[in-house]
Amino acid sequence: MIVCRGLVLERVFEYTLCMDPDLLSEPAATALEAAVDGVRTALGHLIKVVEDGALTDLGAPGLVGFLAEFEQVRNTMPVIDRAAIAYGIEQGVRGS
């Protein structure tokens, strides 16, 4: 950044960086990483919506429906746990 008589100039581009994605050292996100990121993002959004008071708009029947749907989502998580633990055991990962 350069400051001259109240005027601030900043670099917009870093010309020393590689623009060719095939030459970057970090690999692209795998489908698994993208899926986990999607779940993390969706859960963060759900938490924000709930914290912002979305449950108050439901009424009793709507709340019961929300709780039932959310329970179904929570109940699917052990499928991932079991698969990851089984693979860890298969690979000889300690503590699996």
Phi, psi and omega per residue, in radians:
M1 nan 2.395 3.119
I2 -2.086 2.261 3.098
V3 -1.986 2.180 -3.117
C4 -2.470 1.965 3.123
R5 0.868 0.825 3.090
G6 1.436 -0.141 3.126
L7 -1.629 2.276 -3.124
V8 -1.928 2.178 3.090
L9 -1.997 2.275 3.113
E10 -2.159 2.607 3.042
R11 -1.224 2.376 3.096
V12 -1.690 -0.612 -3.097
F13 -2.094 2.563 3.013
E14 -1.838 1.840 -3.008
Y15 -1.345 -0.146 -3.136
T16 -1.514 -0.105 -3.122
L17 -1.509 2.615 3.119
C18 -1.390 2.302 3.132
M19 -1.724 -0.063 -3.124
D20 -1.555 1.944 -3.088
P21 -1.081 -0.411 3.133
D22 -1.259 -0.336 -3.100
L23 -1.769 -0.012 3.140
L24 -1.225 2.583 -3.092
S25 -1.363 -0.453 -3.125
E26 -1.595 2.261 3.119
P27 -1.255 2.758 3.084
A28 -1.144 2.698 3.138
A29 -1.068 2.421 3.099
T30 -1.366 2.947 3.090
A31 -1.054 -0.642 3.128
L32 -1.142 -0.808 3.115
E33 -1.084 -0.707 3.130
A34 -1.145 -0.686 3.127
A35 -1.156 -0.756 3.110
V36 -1.101 -0.730 3.107
D37 -1.083 -0.693 3.103
G38 -1.106 -0.726 3.105
V39 -1.132 -0.771 3.138
R40 -1.046 -0.766 -3.138
T41 -1.142 -0.803 -3.134
A42 -1.118 -0.717 3.134
L43 -1.159 -0.715 3.069
G44 -1.044 -0.710 3.108
H45 -1.152 -0.748 3.115
L46 -1.066 -0.761 3.121
I47 -1.055 -0.781 -3.138
K48 -1.091 -0.769 -3.139
V49 -1.081 -0.747 3.117
V50 -1.143 -0.782 3.128
E51 -1.117 -0.489 3.116
D52 -1.407 0.017 3.023
G53 1.722 0.291 -3.102
A54 -1.071 -0.491 -3.132
L55 -1.156 -0.491 -3.105
T56 -1.192 -0.290 3.140
D57 -1.482 -0.113 -2.956
L58 -1.486 -0.652 -2.959
G59 1.344 3.012 -3.063
A60 -1.058 -0.883 -3.132
P61 -1.094 -0.672 3.128
G62 -1.161 -0.664 3.110
L63 -1.136 -0.762 3.105
V64 -1.068 -0.747 3.109
G65 -1.093 -0.767 3.104
F66 -1.048 -0.831 -3.124
L67 -1.061 -0.689 3.126
A68 -1.153 -0.766 3.134
E69 -1.144 -0.741 -3.126
F70 -1.168 -0.614 3.084
E71 -1.107 -0.694 3.103
Q72 -1.077 -0.709 3.101
V73 -1.117 -0.841 3.138
R74 -1.043 -0.657 -3.093
N75 -1.223 -0.241 3.094
T76 -1.490 -0.275 -3.083
M77 -1.084 -0.638 3.115
P78 -1.054 -0.399 3.084
V79 -1.053 -0.762 3.130
I80 -1.189 -0.766 3.117
D81 -0.992 -0.858 -3.104
R82 -1.077 -0.750 -3.129
A83 -1.129 -0.754 -3.132
A84 -1.169 -0.721 3.121
I85 -1.152 -0.772 3.127
A86 -1.061 -0.740 3.135
Y87 -1.162 -0.683 3.101
G88 -1.080 -0.732 3.103
I89 -1.129 -0.782 3.121
E90 -1.026 -0.651 -3.113
Q91 -1.496 -0.083 3.136
G92 1.343 0.451 3.116
V93 -1.312 2.185 -3.113
R94 -1.177 2.477 3.108
G95 1.438 0.169 -3.116
S96 -1.307 nan nan
